């Protein structure tokens, strides 16, 4: 849940940065969107990094790992 909320905050922060860039191009600078964007981005990245879902193990070398795990047979 916190991971998804973090992604939402990142998107909101990016939208606020775009709004801030548009106000600069318009000639009037409003710093409230810039501060809000910074807050949303920092909090969003913190939540995303802290609450990442666990990754599934890679099945790329499944056959090689199977041979490594089997104990060698004793030769008589």
PyMOL commands that set and color helices and strands:
alter all, ss='L'
color gray80, all
select helices_A, chain A and resi 2-25+32-50+62-69
alter helices_A, ss='H'
color red, helices_A
deselect
rebuild
show_as cartoon
